[in-house]
């Protein structure tokens, strides 16, 4: 009887740990997907703008915003991938705290420099 109780305890503890790990992974994936969707939508909006100026800006989302808990950095700079061809790179980085770790998602697009 004692052996059966010990086996049951070990089994239940293993199931609990597996479930806890799974919940953590789901939450981490949800945060990453949220960042990816936001960055993609934001970059598409920048792609449609008629004129994009070189700039660097950063900030944090307000507590009542859907992206609360995330901070952002947007850098717009000129690049010359081929001599004589100048394009403007719009890069957006979202950063958030995930437990003790800091996570980030970075993406960019190129738009006309004119």
Backbone as ProteinMPNN parsed JSONL, in Angstrom:
{"seq_chain_A": "XXXXXXXXXXXXXXXXXXXXXXXXXXXXXXXXXXXXXXXXXXXXXXXXXXXXXXXXXXXXXXXXXXXXXXXXXXXXXXXXXXXXXXXXXXXXXXXXXXXXXXXXXXXXXXXXXX", "coords_chain_A": {"N_chain_A": [[0.825, -1.2, 0.0], [1.923, 1.221, 0.782], [3.91, 1.534, -1.139], [2.353, 1.814, -3.43], [1.105, 4.257, -2.88], [3.347, 5.922, -2.906], [4.147, 5.658, -5.582], [1.873, 6.738, -6.831], [2.019, 9.359, -5.857], [4.429, 10.247, -7.037], [3.722, 10.038, -9.734], [1.573, 11.88, -9.894], [2.931, 14.246, -9.216], [4.712, 14.42, -11.367], [2.902, 14.736, -13.504], [1.779, 17.204, -12.752], [4.037, 18.907, -12.941], [4.576, 18.685, -15.691], [2.234, 19.794, -16.741], [2.419, 22.413, -15.702], [4.743, 23.315, -16.99], [3.831, 23.245, -19.605], [1.812, 25.218, -19.511], [3.418, 27.492, -19.083], [4.851, 27.567, -21.509], [2.764, 28.018, -23.311], [1.927, 30.596, -22.514], [4.297, 32.053, -23.023], [4.486, 31.739, -25.802], [2.126, 33.023, -26.547], [2.678, 35.692, -25.842], [4.797, 36.235, -27.584], [3.567, 35.869, -30.108], [1.682, 37.915, -29.952], [3.361, 40.153, -29.978], [4.53, 39.8, -32.527], [2.322, 40.068, -34.265], [1.512, 42.714, -33.708], [3.841, 44.186, -34.473], [4.003, 43.505, -37.201], [1.584, 44.622, -38.205], [2.028, 47.322, -37.605], [4.328, 47.913, -39.132], [3.295, 47.512, -41.697], [1.566, 49.677, -41.808], [3.437, 51.769, -41.801], [4.605, 51.273, -44.24], [2.685, 52.11, -46.03], [2.702, 54.845, -45.805], [3.111, 58.065, -47.298], [5.474, 59.586, -47.068], [8.425, 59.044, -45.324], [10.345, 59.924, -42.645], [13.768, 60.089, -41.538], [14.467, 58.887, -38.337], [14.619, 58.258, -34.763], [12.887, 56.693, -32.223], [11.367, 55.892, -29.07], [9.526, 54.127, -26.512], [7.055, 53.276, -23.981], [4.129, 51.297, -23.749], [0.954, 52.476, -22.662], [-0.7, 51.757, -19.517], [-3.386, 51.106, -19.879], [-3.502, 50.265, -22.468], [-3.756, 47.812, -25.102], [-1.308, 46.653, -25.539], [0.057, 46.837, -23.169], [2.781, 46.573, -20.912], [4.697, 46.049, -22.734], [7.556, 47.467, -24.334], [8.795, 49.732, -26.841], [10.925, 50.309, -29.68], [11.684, 52.295, -32.349], [13.433, 52.647, -35.288], [14.427, 54.56, -37.96], [16.254, 54.644, -40.796], [18.582, 55.556, -43.416], [19.799, 53.389, -45.937], [22.211, 51.988, -48.157], [22.07, 49.605, -50.192], [22.996, 48.916, -52.705], [25.435, 50.563, -54.607], [24.535, 53.882, -55.195], [21.825, 53.459, -54.938], [19.468, 54.29, -52.714], [17.664, 53.339, -49.903], [15.097, 53.401, -47.412], [15.179, 52.155, -44.219], [12.89, 50.831, -42.018], [12.729, 49.93, -38.811], [11.42, 48.017, -36.181], [11.3, 47.264, -32.788], [10.039, 45.274, -30.268], [9.909, 44.861, -26.78], [9.622, 42.872, -23.862], [8.903, 41.728, -20.514], [9.38, 38.485, -19.367], [8.708, 36.626, -16.943], [11.65, 36.145, -15.249], [13.215, 36.68, -17.391], [14.093, 38.784, -20.173], [12.426, 39.402, -23.11], [12.386, 39.839, -26.692], [11.203, 41.06, -29.862], [12.015, 41.6, -33.183], [11.708, 43.347, -36.241], [11.732, 44.456, -39.694], [11.188, 46.705, -42.491], [11.675, 47.873, -45.863], [11.434, 51.022, -47.353], [10.684, 53.571, -49.795], [13.151, 56.092, -50.123], [12.613, 58.594, -50.968]], "CA_chain_A": [[0.0, 0.0, 0.0], [2.823, 2.368, 0.859], [4.567, 1.641, -2.447], [1.341, 2.341, -4.349], [0.951, 5.689, -2.567], [4.558, 6.601, -3.374], [4.059, 5.708, -7.049], [0.817, 7.692, -7.156], [2.556, 10.698, -5.572], [5.415, 10.569, -8.076], [2.972, 10.228, -10.98], [0.847, 13.15, -9.807], [3.919, 15.319, -9.255], [5.196, 14.492, -12.75], [1.825, 15.336, -14.299], [1.682, 18.614, -12.372], [5.177, 19.618, -13.524], [4.382, 18.726, -17.14], [1.164, 20.756, -16.989], [2.958, 23.747, -15.414], [5.658, 23.655, -18.084], [3.006, 23.496, -20.776], [1.188, 26.534, -19.325], [4.452, 28.507, -19.293], [5.131, 27.646, -22.945], [1.61, 28.65, -23.958], [1.989, 32.026, -22.21], [5.438, 32.621, -23.744], [4.114, 31.802, -27.215], [1.088, 34.048, -26.699], [3.351, 36.995, -25.801], [5.567, 36.389, -28.821], [2.623, 36.071, -31.206], [1.109, 39.256, -29.789], [4.389, 41.084, -30.458], [4.684, 39.633, -33.971], [1.155, 40.641, -34.946], [1.568, 44.165, -33.57], [4.937, 44.708, -35.295], [3.622, 43.35, -38.602], [0.567, 45.635, -38.523], [2.644, 48.65, -37.535], [5.212, 48.082, -40.292], [2.448, 47.672, -42.884], [1.087, 51.059, -41.792], [4.555, 52.616, -42.223], [4.836, 51.014, -45.663], [1.679, 52.859, -46.793], [2.871, 56.292, -45.647], [3.714, 58.667, -48.494], [6.822, 60.069, -46.791], [8.944, 58.539, -44.055], [11.55, 60.673, -42.284], [14.761, 59.423, -40.699], [14.238, 59.215, -36.927], [14.703, 57.204, -33.749], [11.979, 56.982, -31.113], [11.098, 54.739, -28.215], [8.576, 54.389, -25.444], [6.34, 52.151, -23.388], [2.693, 51.394, -23.94], [0.213, 52.864, -21.459], [-1.258, 50.639, -18.745], [-4.709, 50.745, -20.391], [-3.342, 49.86, -23.862], [-3.726, 46.358, -25.319], [0.097, 46.221, -25.538], [0.652, 47.192, -21.869], [3.834, 45.65, -20.514], [5.685, 46.019, -23.806], [8.173, 48.738, -24.72], [9.101, 49.702, -28.264], [11.99, 51.131, -30.246], [11.547, 52.405, -33.804], [14.57, 53.331, -35.9], [14.286, 54.737, -39.404], [17.541, 55.137, -41.286], [18.884, 55.309, -44.82], [20.802, 52.386, -46.259], [22.558, 51.942, -49.573], [22.447, 48.216, -50.451], [23.723, 48.929, -53.974], [25.902, 51.945, -54.816], [23.629, 54.761, -55.927], [20.427, 53.143, -54.613], [19.227, 54.53, -51.293], [16.348, 52.952, -49.392], [14.906, 53.75, -46.011], [14.868, 50.974, -43.411], [12.055, 51.075, -40.842], [12.896, 48.774, -37.923], [10.64, 48.12, -34.954], [11.653, 46.246, -31.796], [9.203, 45.227, -29.068], [10.573, 44.176, -25.674], [8.737, 42.633, -22.728], [9.439, 40.899, -19.437], [8.767, 37.158, -19.307], [9.276, 36.093, -15.704], [12.94, 36.781, -14.971], [13.896, 36.923, -18.668], [13.598, 39.848, -21.043], [12.252, 38.897, -24.474], [12.178, 40.89, -27.685], [10.911, 40.676, -31.238], [12.528, 42.653, -34.06], [11.419, 43.17, -37.656], [11.933, 45.689, -40.453], [10.815, 46.776, -43.903], [12.357, 48.922, -46.607], [10.526, 51.898, -48.091], [11.374, 54.544, -50.644], [13.792, 57.182, -49.382], [12.186, 59.892, -51.538]], "C_chain_A": [[0.866, 1.259, 0.0], [3.538, 2.606, -0.47], [3.599, 2.232, -3.468], [1.134, 3.834, -4.125], [2.161, 6.481, -3.061], [4.538, 6.733, -4.894], [3.001, 6.714, -7.499], [1.301, 9.124, -6.94], [3.54, 11.136, -6.647], [4.713, 10.843, -9.399], [2.241, 11.563, -10.98], [1.795, 14.342, -9.867], [4.453, 15.508, -10.672], [4.151, 15.135, -13.655], [1.685, 16.826, -14.009], [2.812, 19.422, -13.0], [5.037, 19.736, -15.036], [3.318, 19.761, -17.5], [1.656, 22.185, -16.757], [3.897, 24.208, -16.521], [4.883, 24.001, -19.341], [2.326, 24.859, -20.68], [2.186, 27.661, -19.56], [4.736, 28.674, -20.78], [3.987, 28.312, -23.699], [1.649, 30.159, -23.734], [3.134, 32.697, -22.969], [5.121, 32.746, -25.229], [3.068, 32.877, -27.464], [1.715, 35.443, -26.721], [4.129, 37.254, -27.082], [4.647, 36.627, -30.008], [1.992, 37.46, -31.15], [2.082, 40.305, -30.312], [4.524, 41.003, -31.973], [3.53, 40.281, -34.737], [1.191, 42.161, -34.878], [2.63, 44.757, -34.493], [4.578, 44.619, -36.776], [2.603, 44.409, -39.018], [1.162, 47.037, -38.551], [3.545, 48.901, -38.749], [4.413, 48.218, -41.584], [1.894, 49.092, -42.955], [2.194, 52.012, -42.237], [4.828, 52.457, -43.715], [3.88, 51.828, -46.534], [1.828, 54.373, -46.677], [3.56, 56.878, -46.873], [5.151, 59.135, -48.273], [7.227, 59.61, -45.397], [10.256, 59.246, -43.778], [12.473, 59.83, -41.417], [14.536, 59.862, -39.254], [14.509, 57.999, -36.05], [13.751, 57.609, -32.634], [11.729, 55.701, -30.329], [10.1, 55.124, -27.143], [8.001, 53.105, -24.892], [4.856, 52.367, -23.615], [2.025, 51.698, -22.605], [-0.412, 51.637, -20.799], [-2.619, 50.192, -19.273], [-4.679, 50.317, -21.855], [-3.33, 48.334, -23.959], [-2.306, 45.803, -25.281], [0.805, 46.608, -24.237], [1.659, 46.126, -21.455], [4.933, 45.518, -21.551], [6.294, 47.411, -23.953], [8.605, 48.604, -26.176], [10.25, 50.636, -28.61], [11.809, 51.106, -31.753], [12.717, 53.216, -34.334], [14.356, 53.357, -37.408], [15.579, 55.359, -39.896], [17.707, 54.792, -42.756], [19.966, 54.253, -44.948], [21.022, 52.388, -47.761], [23.031, 50.52, -49.905], [23.26, 48.043, -51.734], [24.191, 50.362, -54.181], [24.941, 52.739, -55.702], [22.157, 54.51, -55.653], [20.246, 53.289, -53.105], [17.798, 54.127, -50.948], [16.282, 53.325, -47.919], [14.451, 52.495, -45.26], [14.067, 51.412, -42.187], [12.13, 49.805, -39.995], [12.136, 49.024, -36.629], [11.002, 46.947, -34.048], [10.683, 46.373, -30.624], [9.934, 44.398, -28.023], [9.57, 44.016, -24.539], [9.42, 41.714, -21.732], [8.666, 39.59, -19.405], [9.345, 36.44, -18.098], [10.55, 36.854, -15.379], [13.674, 37.163, -16.256], [13.269, 38.099, -19.404], [13.575, 39.303, -22.466], [12.097, 40.073, -25.423], [11.867, 40.269, -29.036], [11.272, 41.862, -32.113], [12.156, 42.32, -35.502], [11.613, 44.507, -38.364], [11.37, 45.553, -41.864], [11.663, 47.861, -44.545], [11.311, 49.698, -47.396], [11.354, 52.862, -48.921], [11.943, 55.675, -49.794], [13.35, 58.545, -49.89], [10.884, 60.351, -50.967]], "O_chain_A": [[0.572, 2.232, -0.695], [3.744, 3.751, -0.873], [3.993, 3.065, -4.284], [1.003, 4.592, -5.086], [2.011, 7.589, -3.576], [4.87, 7.788, -5.435], [3.223, 7.462, -8.451], [1.021, 10.003, -7.755], [3.487, 12.274, -7.114], [5.073, 11.782, -10.108], [2.289, 12.296, -11.968], [1.484, 15.346, -10.507], [4.626, 16.64, -11.123], [4.482, 15.985, -14.481], [1.494, 17.621, -14.929], [2.574, 20.505, -13.535], [5.348, 20.783, -15.604], [3.484, 20.519, -18.456], [1.337, 23.078, -17.542], [3.847, 25.364, -16.94], [5.234, 24.937, -20.059], [2.27, 25.585, -21.673], [1.844, 28.675, -20.167], [4.851, 29.8, -21.264], [4.222, 29.086, -24.627], [1.425, 30.924, -24.672], [2.96, 33.793, -23.502], [5.453, 33.756, -25.849], [3.118, 33.567, -28.482], [1.324, 36.284, -27.531], [4.119, 38.369, -27.604], [4.918, 37.5, -30.833], [1.794, 38.101, -32.183], [1.68, 41.236, -31.009], [4.622, 42.035, -32.637], [3.747, 40.963, -35.739], [0.93, 42.831, -35.877], [2.36, 45.717, -35.215], [4.825, 45.562, -37.527], [2.747, 45.026, -40.074], [0.833, 47.841, -39.423], [3.52, 49.989, -39.325], [4.811, 48.966, -42.477], [1.765, 49.651, -44.044], [1.928, 52.963, -42.972], [5.238, 53.41, -44.376], [4.228, 52.195, -47.656], [1.144, 55.111, -47.386], [4.477, 56.272, -47.426], [5.963, 59.087, -49.198], [6.483, 59.764, -44.429], [11.182, 59.178, -44.586], [12.022, 58.97, -40.66], [14.427, 61.055, -38.971], [14.614, 56.871, -36.531], [13.802, 58.74, -32.151], [11.858, 54.591, -30.846], [9.86, 56.307, -26.898], [8.396, 52.003, -25.273], [4.388, 53.505, -23.665], [2.47, 51.238, -21.554], [-0.625, 50.611, -21.445], [-2.977, 49.023, -19.132], [-5.73, 50.034, -22.429], [-2.941, 47.648, -23.014], [-2.113, 44.615, -25.021], [2.032, 46.696, -24.211], [1.42, 44.93, -21.625], [5.985, 44.94, -21.277], [5.621, 48.416, -23.723], [8.761, 47.493, -26.683], [10.504, 51.622, -27.919], [11.781, 50.039, -32.367], [12.963, 54.336, -33.885], [14.135, 52.325, -38.043], [15.958, 56.453, -39.477], [17.072, 53.874, -43.276], [20.923, 54.223, -44.175], [20.132, 52.743, -48.534], [24.232, 50.247, -49.903], [24.097, 47.146, -51.838], [23.42, 51.294, -53.952], [24.589, 52.319, -56.804], [21.314, 55.287, -56.102], [20.798, 52.516, -52.322], [16.847, 54.526, -51.62], [17.309, 53.536, -47.273], [13.461, 51.862, -45.628], [14.514, 52.26, -41.415], [11.659, 48.744, -40.404], [12.203, 50.112, -36.056], [11.011, 45.793, -34.476], [10.526, 47.454, -30.055], [10.509, 43.356, -28.338], [8.765, 44.911, -24.281], [10.381, 41.017, -22.057], [7.435, 39.59, -19.416], [10.346, 35.732, -18.206], [10.527, 38.078, -15.247], [14.659, 37.9, -16.204], [12.076, 38.371, -19.274], [14.584, 38.802, -22.964], [11.722, 41.171, -25.011], [12.216, 39.122, -29.314], [10.885, 42.995, -31.826], [12.27, 41.174, -35.936], [11.652, 45.559, -37.725], [11.115, 44.454, -42.356], [12.29, 48.666, -43.856], [10.424, 49.117, -48.021], [12.572, 52.953, -48.764], [11.295, 56.154, -48.864], [13.69, 59.561, -49.284], [10.389, 61.416, -51.337]]}, "name": "protein", "num_of_chains": 1, "seq": "XXXXXXXXXXXXXXXXXXXXXXXXXXXXXXXXXXXXXXXXXXXXXXXXXXXXXXXXXXXXXXXXXXXXXXXXXXXXXXXXXXXXXXXXXXXXXXXXXXXXXXXXXXXXXXXXXX"}
